């Protein structure tokens, strides 16, 4: 009886989105809004991408989300000092009234995404309000937590998705009406995406959004490490405190379906020849003398029939598929659903990394996770490592596993489009 009552109470307490006073660039104090934005911290290819963004504008947000210094402590101190300086100089200013923010992204190919940015109550996993679908790496959580402590700020929003229904119709209508008004800001970034932002401050409009979301749960589409960081920092601060909430973008994927892409791996100390040789008798390997686009098409075709990967780094591509079934039976844990056991990421981590190549997945010295296939291949060829290119997982597989409480191997998916960093920040001490 108590269990049922607890379950009903948990169901009633869904997404709780709170207005906040957004921290935004003063367009009169920077070269352009596009020049101060950045992709999320984990999408920036380091160090090339950091240098490119830093040179785009001296106030680029990358100086806060990926500060450059000799030690972690020095990096975080530098970010905190930079943030304070930009505030004192008026480069960043605080909006006068607390609000939620409607955010729109559009590309030149007909893609349109709209959602709401706000401060979301940080919930415990047992509540099943925010559903993770990937494991996290403790050292990254520790790194993000140290940065947030130093800056006392949420510097970039997570991307969460929810499935709208009749209860969110009024919220959806409000978002569409808001997008017909003149925006607070509008810019187009170098990737061709246009971005627009509006504030919602009227009490009735805020209530419409909050009531519409209150009975829903959300899937973490992008930002597992930052959500884990929010949970850690909330636990460190007695409630109530500003750390009870974290900055998120919520997108209704019933109206605006997200794109799901793969995240690729760069294995630093493993030459392609050694990687291929270790697969002999364990997987089928075929050498492809093709351009990247055609090699990725071959990977997609192979993935329809089972686990498949594309190795690169020596000027060619090596299509890896048809794993030995006895090998999988010995190396893939049997205590998970079939949908998890047959994931490419599961086979990569449990079989290839752990058993065949003996590479620790949580060591930045051995493996880097990169979102862009061409960048992964280029770095492998330059550094003498192995690029492991992956095929994307379908969104319904991700959501079904998350609802079962089953997490996928870390960095299994890349949902998008991701919100640009630098359009609106949340300072916890203002």
Order of alpha helices (4+ residues) and beta strands (2+ residues): alpha-beta-beta-alpha-alpha-alpha-alpha-beta-beta-beta-beta-alpha-beta-beta-alpha-beta-beta-alpha-beta-alpha-beta-beta-beta-alpha-beta-alpha-beta-beta-alpha-alpha-alpha-beta-alpha-beta-alpha-beta-beta
